[in-house]
Amino acid sequence: YFDTPFPLPKLDMVAIPDFAAGAMENYGLVTYREVALLFDDKSSSASSRQSVAITVAHELAHQWFGNLVTMEWWTHLWLNEGFATWVSHLAVDSFFPQWNIWTQFLDSTTTALRLDSLEASHPIEVEIHHASEVDQIFDAISYDKGASVIRMLQSYLGAERFQKAMASYMKKYAFSNAKTEDLWAVLEKETGEPVKDLMTTWTKQKGYPVINAKIKGDDIEIEQAQFLLDGSSGSGMWIVPITSGCGAYDTQKKFLLKLKRDKMVIGSQCGDRKKGGNFWTKLNINGTGFYRVKYDDELAAALQNALETKKLSLMDKIGTVDDLYALSIARQQTFASLLRLLYGYRGEADYSVLSHINTVTTSIAKVSADATPALAGDIKQLLIKILLSPAEKLGWDPKKGESHLDVMLRPLLLTALVQLGHGKTINEGVRRFNIFTRDRGTSLLPPDTRK
């Protein structure tokens, strides 16, 4: 990918008992916790297999980003960790395309979006005055937000242009040090795009925007504002790579939102806007942008219809529910609208989508128990109805030839149903566990379900 071969004669990987860090990318000798490198088909879970693959790819990526080209100072830590996180997903997707790892990558984006919506967040680039301060920035901002804005930049520039520019950067700074501005300079030279102006708004200030979208005549008016989870307003402004699709995914558009407000023209290809028509539009296609979107009532209803008629991609199913959930927590949307949207996911069978649905339902169950105890039972029954169908389809026992993602989905759904108080699932879990305590070799609790 970097068009630069690994320069050392060999590279060893060692698992160390009681190793403090998860792994460490020493040049030519990568060290790991045992659980981060060793895998046993009989006793390890599918999620452990995936975790090992991601961790190993992350550390190997550091042999280029970190070792061959080293950050000038700790202020530029994200050049190491953000890129290693992004490249690890790129590599794993190449080796295991059936894992849909880029869809799962939205877990990392969501983690970063939640942390970065707090007033106490920090920019990707933090001025470090002494090496002892660096532990404070080994967090989801450096790793997950860093990787997410790289994905956003790659999407804006295009995969081929981005790859060629990265290869040039790697050759120019091999066996030396580089800072963030050096990377932007190479990308600008290779692509002719205003990379520095664009990306500085994402790396040197904390937070991110919510894009408010309203339909007016034949236009969609968009306006950016800093999103904060406590519902307050912030003063941040970004240059935002907006992607949009309407009516279908082959009509995508993209442009840079450089001002607070702008508008997009709706074409006839977006569908019929009359009641019962097939009109819909989606901003931030496949969640490549590091921002949230809030739609007006007409656009939100059209998007819900697109969801229920199975027009949305897996990534957009995730982005749609995650945005509305965050907006509900920030009191910018109602929980009723969130529950209505969630009901549109009944029958969903994809691991990544249901993983996000599970996170949202768990939170709603906790909030409702505290805020509306009289309705908590009914809300739990609604949430159970969304998750029960795919859980029953998978069953408790592994099936021969089932996919890696289905293997990971089973324990996720069963755990969710137990937490929501589904009696039948709880009783079956207790039955199987009691058998397991008497016979550790039983097939009734395979590694994934046991975990």
C-alpha distance (Angstrom), angle and dihedral (degrees) to the residues before:
residue distance angle dihedral
Y1 . . .
F2 3.82 . .
D3 3.83 91.9 .
T4 3.82 87.6 -130.0
P5 3.82 118.9 107.2
F6 3.81 121.2 -135.9
P7 3.82 102.2 -86.7
L8 3.81 101.8 -151.9
P9 3.83 123.5 85.5
K10 3.83 92.5 -122.5
L11 3.80 144.0 -0.4
D12 3.81 122.4 -146.7
M13 3.81 126.9 -162.5
V14 3.81 118.9 -157.4
A15 3.81 130.9 -171.9
I16 3.81 111.5 -145.4
P17 3.83 124.5 -164.6
D18 3.84 113.2 -121.7
F19 3.81 92.2 5.9
A20 3.83 108.1 174.7
A21 3.81 100.0 -141.2
G22 3.81 125.2 49.0
A23 3.80 89.4 -115.9
M24 3.82 139.3 -28.6
E25 3.80 125.1 -143.0
N26 3.83 100.0 -141.7
Y27 3.81 108.0 173.2
G28 3.79 106.7 -92.6
L29 3.83 94.7 -9.0
V30 3.79 114.2 67.0
T31 3.81 114.8 -170.8
Y32 3.81 124.8 -155.6
R33 3.75 143.3 179.9
E34 3.80 106.4 -104.4
V35 3.82 91.8 -112.4
A36 3.83 90.6 54.0
L37 3.83 94.7 56.8
L38 3.81 111.2 19.5
F39 3.80 121.7 78.1
D40 3.81 131.0 -178.6
D41 3.81 119.4 -165.0
K42 3.78 92.1 -149.4
S43 3.79 101.1 47.2
S44 3.82 106.5 20.2
S45 3.79 124.8 86.8
A46 3.81 128.5 -125.9
S47 3.80 89.2 -112.3
S48 3.84 88.7 55.5
R49 3.82 90.0 52.0
Q50 3.79 89.7 53.4
S51 3.80 92.9 44.8
V52 3.82 91.1 52.8
A53 3.81 90.9 50.4
I54 3.82 92.7 50.1
T55 3.82 93.7 45.5
V56 3.81 94.4 48.4
A57 3.83 91.2 47.0
H58 3.82 89.9 48.6
E59 3.80 92.9 53.4
L60 3.80 93.1 44.5
A61 3.81 89.6 50.8
H62 3.81 86.7 57.3
Q63 3.80 89.1 62.8
W64 3.82 84.5 74.8
F65 3.82 102.8 23.0
G66 3.78 102.1 48.2
N67 3.80 104.8 9.8
L68 3.82 107.3 40.4
V69 3.81 90.5 33.2
T70 3.80 111.3 24.9
M71 3.81 126.5 -163.3
E72 3.78 113.0 -105.8
W73 3.83 93.0 -128.8
W74 3.81 139.1 -12.8
T75 3.81 90.2 -89.3
H76 3.81 85.3 77.1
L77 3.82 95.2 49.7
W78 3.80 90.3 126.7
L79 3.83 89.4 67.1
N80 3.80 85.8 66.9
E81 3.77 102.4 36.7
G82 3.80 102.6 30.2
F83 3.79 92.8 49.9
A84 3.82 94.4 42.7
T85 3.82 89.2 52.2
W86 3.81 91.9 49.0
V87 3.82 94.9 43.9
S88 3.83 91.7 47.5
H89 3.82 89.2 61.1
L90 3.81 90.6 45.0
A91 3.82 90.5 53.9
V92 3.81 96.7 43.2
D93 3.81 90.4 48.8
S94 3.80 88.5 54.1
F95 3.82 93.0 51.0
F96 3.82 98.4 36.6
P97 3.84 109.1 25.2
Q98 3.82 89.8 161.7
W99 3.82 89.5 69.0
N100 3.85 92.8 68.3
I101 3.79 87.1 -140.4
W102 3.81 95.5 173.0
T103 3.80 89.2 58.2
Q104 3.81 87.9 51.0
F105 3.82 88.9 47.8
L106 3.81 86.7 74.5
D107 3.83 85.5 75.2
S108 3.81 86.6 68.2
T109 3.80 92.4 45.2
T110 3.81 91.0 49.5
T111 3.82 91.4 49.4
A112 3.81 90.3 52.4
L113 3.83 93.4 44.6
R114 3.81 90.9 54.0
L115 3.80 94.6 48.4
D116 3.80 93.2 42.6
S117 3.81 92.2 52.6
L118 3.81 89.5 68.5
E119 3.80 121.0 96.5
A120 3.82 87.5 -130.9
S121 3.82 94.0 60.2
H122 3.81 122.6 114.1
P123 3.83 136.3 -142.2
I124 3.81 121.7 -92.2
E125 3.81 87.8 -113.4
V126 3.80 111.2 52.9
E127 3.78 120.8 -179.6
I128 3.82 105.4 -115.5
H129 3.81 114.0 -161.8
H130 3.80 98.3 179.4
A131 3.81 132.4 21.0
S132 3.82 90.3 -121.1
E133 3.83 89.0 69.0
V134 3.79 95.5 59.5
D135 3.83 97.5 88.3
Q136 3.81 87.8 71.3
I137 3.83 92.4 68.5
F138 3.81 100.7 45.4
D139 3.81 89.1 103.8
A140 3.80 144.6 105.2
I141 3.80 91.4 -71.1
S142 3.82 94.6 60.3
Y143 3.82 94.0 38.2
D144 3.80 108.7 29.6
K145 3.80 103.2 24.3
G146 3.81 88.3 41.5
A147 3.82 91.0 53.7
S148 3.82 91.8 42.9
V149 3.81 95.3 54.4
I150 3.82 89.0 47.3
R151 3.81 88.3 54.5
M152 3.81 88.7 48.3
L153 3.82 91.2 51.3
Q154 3.81 92.6 47.0
S155 3.81 89.9 50.9
Y156 3.81 91.1 50.4
L157 3.82 96.1 46.4
G158 3.80 96.0 37.2
A159 3.83 126.4 -110.4
E160 3.81 97.0 -95.8
R161 3.83 96.9 47.2
F162 3.80 90.6 45.2
Q163 3.81 93.2 50.5
K164 3.81 93.6 49.5
A165 3.80 91.4 48.7
M166 3.82 91.6 49.4
A167 3.81 90.4 51.4
S168 3.84 89.0 53.0
Y169 3.82 90.9 49.2
M170 3.80 91.5 50.4
K171 3.82 92.7 50.7
K172 3.82 93.8 45.7
Y173 3.81 95.9 51.2
A174 3.84 101.5 31.1
F175 3.83 112.1 142.3
S176 3.81 91.1 7.3
N177 3.79 142.6 78.0
A178 3.80 130.1 -85.6
K179 3.78 137.6 -177.0
T180 3.80 130.3 -151.2
E181 3.81 93.1 -94.7
D182 3.83 90.0 56.6
L183 3.80 90.0 58.4
W184 3.81 92.8 48.3
A185 3.84 90.6 49.4
V186 3.81 92.5 54.4
L187 3.81 92.6 45.4
E188 3.82 91.3 49.3
K189 3.81 92.4 48.8
E190 3.81 93.3 48.2
T191 3.82 98.1 43.1
G192 3.80 105.9 26.1
E193 3.83 89.8 -132.8
P194 3.85 125.2 130.3
V195 3.81 92.0 -107.6
K196 3.81 97.7 153.8
D197 3.81 95.4 51.7
L198 3.81 91.0 44.0
M199 3.80 98.8 46.5
T200 3.80 98.0 38.7
T201 3.80 87.8 69.1
W202 3.82 88.3 57.9
T203 3.82 101.9 41.4
K204 3.80 103.9 37.1
Q205 3.82 100.3 46.4
K206 3.77 129.3 50.7
G207 3.78 124.8 -121.6
Y208 3.79 133.8 26.0
P209 3.82 138.8 -119.4
V210 3.77 135.7 -97.1
I211 3.80 110.8 -139.6
N212 3.81 111.3 -139.9
A213 3.82 109.9 -151.3
K214 3.81 121.6 -165.0
I215 3.78 128.3 173.4
K216 3.80 116.1 -131.1
G217 3.79 118.8 171.4
D218 3.81 107.5 -53.2
D219 3.80 93.3 -19.5
I220 3.76 136.7 80.1
E221 3.79 109.6 -142.5
I222 3.79 113.7 -149.4
E223 3.78 128.6 -166.7
Q224 3.79 130.2 178.8
A225 3.80 127.1 -141.8
Q226 3.80 131.0 165.1
F227 3.81 110.9 -93.6
L228 3.79 117.9 -135.7
L229 3.79 122.4 178.5
D230 3.81 94.2 -137.9
G231 3.81 89.8 62.1
S232 3.79 95.4 -111.5
S233 3.80 123.7 127.5
G234 3.79 127.7 -110.2
S235 3.79 133.3 -161.8
G236 3.82 99.6 -129.3
M237 3.82 121.2 131.6
W238 3.78 125.7 -168.6
I239 3.79 140.4 -174.3
V240 3.80 96.7 -120.9
P241 3.83 125.3 -159.4
I242 3.81 99.2 -140.6
T243 3.79 118.5 -160.1
S244 3.79 121.3 -174.2
G245 3.78 138.4 179.2
C246 3.77 128.7 -173.7
G247 3.77 131.3 -169.6
A248 3.81 91.3 -12.6
Y249 3.80 141.0 10.0
D250 3.81 94.8 -109.2
T251 3.82 91.8 69.7
Q252 3.79 98.0 63.8
K253 3.80 122.1 152.1
K254 3.78 130.9 -171.0
F255 3.79 134.3 -168.9
L256 3.80 140.7 153.1
L257 3.79 117.3 -98.8
K258 3.81 100.5 -148.8
L259 3.79 98.6 163.3
K260 3.78 133.7 53.7
R261 3.83 90.9 -104.0
D262 3.78 137.2 27.0
K263 3.80 138.9 145.3
M264 3.80 139.6 -128.5
V265 3.80 126.1 -148.9
I266 3.82 115.6 -123.7
G267 3.79 111.8 -135.7
S268 3.80 127.2 -152.0
Q269 3.81 88.1 -109.5
C270 3.82 87.8 73.6
G271 3.83 89.6 77.2
D272 3.79 138.7 -113.1
R273 3.82 112.3 -37.8
K274 3.80 94.2 -161.9
K275 3.81 117.0 110.9
G276 3.80 108.2 -76.5
G277 3.82 90.6 18.9
N278 3.80 126.4 132.9
F279 3.83 97.5 -114.4
W280 3.81 118.7 136.3
T281 3.79 137.6 145.4
K282 3.80 131.7 -167.7
L283 3.79 128.5 -163.2
N284 3.82 123.0 -154.6
I285 3.80 95.3 32.1
N286 3.82 112.5 -140.5
G287 3.80 91.0 -5.9
T288 3.81 94.4 -81.7
G289 3.82 91.9 141.6
F290 3.80 123.2 75.9
Y291 3.80 96.5 -129.8
R292 3.79 142.6 82.5
V293 3.80 127.8 -114.6
K294 3.81 127.1 -143.0
Y295 3.82 115.5 -166.5
D296 3.79 128.5 -159.7
D297 3.82 117.5 -117.0
E298 3.82 96.3 -89.2
L299 3.80 94.6 48.4
A300 3.82 91.8 43.7
A301 3.82 92.3 51.7
A302 3.81 90.9 48.6
L303 3.81 90.6 49.9
Q304 3.81 91.5 49.8
N305 3.81 88.8 52.2
A306 3.83 89.9 50.5
L307 3.81 88.6 51.7
E308 3.81 94.2 49.9
T309 3.82 92.7 46.0
K310 3.83 89.6 50.7
K311 3.80 96.5 -115.4
L312 3.83 96.1 131.5
S313 3.80 127.0 88.4
L314 3.82 119.9 -120.2
M315 3.82 91.1 -104.6
D316 3.80 92.3 50.4
K317 3.80 91.1 49.0
I318 3.81 86.9 57.1
G319 3.81 95.2 44.4
T320 3.80 93.3 48.3
V321 3.80 95.8 54.8
D322 3.80 94.9 38.2
D323 3.81 92.3 53.0
L324 3.80 94.0 48.3
Y325 3.81 91.3 46.4
A326 3.84 91.5 52.8
L327 3.81 91.6 45.4
S328 3.82 89.4 51.1
I329 3.80 92.0 51.6
A330 3.82 88.3 49.9
R331 3.84 89.2 50.6
Q332 3.81 92.2 -118.3
Q333 3.83 91.4 116.4
T334 3.80 133.1 26.4
F335 3.79 126.4 -103.3
A336 3.82 86.8 -129.5
S337 3.83 89.7 63.4
L338 3.81 89.4 48.3
L339 3.82 92.6 51.5
R340 3.81 89.9 47.8
L341 3.80 90.4 52.8
L342 3.82 92.5 45.9
Y343 3.80 90.7 55.3
G344 3.80 87.2 61.1
Y345 3.82 88.2 66.2
R346 3.81 94.6 63.8
G347 3.79 108.2 126.3
E348 3.82 92.8 26.9
A349 3.82 111.3 145.1
D350 3.81 106.4 178.8
Y351 3.80 118.6 113.5
S352 3.81 98.2 -139.4
V353 3.80 94.6 46.3
L354 3.80 93.0 46.8
S355 3.81 90.6 46.1
H356 3.82 88.8 61.0
I357 3.81 92.0 41.6
N358 3.80 87.9 53.3
T359 3.82 91.9 52.4
V360 3.80 90.5 50.9
T361 3.82 95.4 44.9
T362 3.81 91.7 49.2
S363 3.80 90.1 53.6
I364 3.82 93.4 45.4
A365 3.81 91.2 51.0
K366 3.83 90.5 53.8
V367 3.81 94.2 44.9
S368 3.81 94.0 47.0
A369 3.81 92.5 48.6
D370 3.80 88.4 57.8
A371 3.82 102.1 33.7
T372 3.82 103.0 34.9
P373 3.83 108.4 16.2
A374 3.82 91.4 168.1
L375 3.82 90.2 60.3
A376 3.82 98.0 36.3
G377 3.82 93.6 94.6
D378 3.82 93.4 51.0
I379 3.78 91.9 46.4
K380 3.81 90.8 51.4
Q381 3.80 90.1 51.7
L382 3.80 89.9 52.5
L383 3.81 90.9 50.2
I384 3.82 91.2 47.3
K385 3.81 89.1 52.7
I386 3.83 89.8 57.0
L387 3.82 94.6 50.7
L388 3.81 102.8 32.7
S389 3.81 98.9 74.2
P390 3.84 97.1 58.1
A391 3.83 90.0 41.2
E392 3.80 92.0 54.0
K393 3.79 90.9 46.2
L394 3.83 90.8 55.0
G395 3.80 95.5 40.1
W396 3.80 125.1 -167.9
D397 3.80 98.8 -74.1
P398 3.83 126.0 72.2
K399 3.80 115.6 -112.8
K400 3.77 124.1 -139.3
G401 3.79 111.7 -99.3
E402 3.81 96.4 8.9
S403 3.79 116.9 151.8
H404 3.80 126.8 -94.9
L405 3.82 89.0 -115.0
D406 3.80 93.9 52.1
V407 3.81 89.3 50.9
M408 3.83 88.8 56.3
L409 3.81 93.7 41.4
R410 3.82 95.6 58.4
P411 3.84 98.5 67.2
L412 3.80 90.9 39.6
L413 3.81 92.5 57.8
L414 3.80 95.3 40.4
T415 3.81 91.4 51.1
A416 3.82 90.9 47.9
L417 3.81 92.3 51.6
V418 3.81 91.1 49.2
Q419 3.81 90.8 50.6
L420 3.81 89.9 50.2
G421 3.80 89.5 53.1
H422 3.83 100.1 -110.2
G423 3.82 101.3 172.2
K424 3.81 99.1 -155.1
T425 3.82 92.6 52.1
I426 3.82 92.4 46.1
N427 3.83 92.4 50.6
E428 3.80 92.9 48.3
G429 3.80 91.1 48.2
V430 3.81 91.6 51.1
R431 3.83 90.6 47.9
R432 3.79 92.8 52.2
F433 3.79 93.4 43.7
N434 3.82 92.2 52.6
I435 3.80 89.7 52.9
F436 3.82 89.8 47.8
T437 3.82 92.5 53.5
R438 3.81 88.6 57.3
D439 3.82 96.4 40.1
R440 3.81 116.7 27.6
G441 3.81 90.0 -175.3
T442 3.81 95.0 60.7
S443 3.79 118.2 127.1
L444 3.83 90.2 -142.7
L445 3.83 91.4 89.5
P446 3.83 109.1 38.2
P447 3.85 118.2 -172.9
D448 3.81 95.8 -91.2
T449 3.81 95.4 50.8
R450 3.80 91.5 40.0
K451 3.83 90.2 53.6
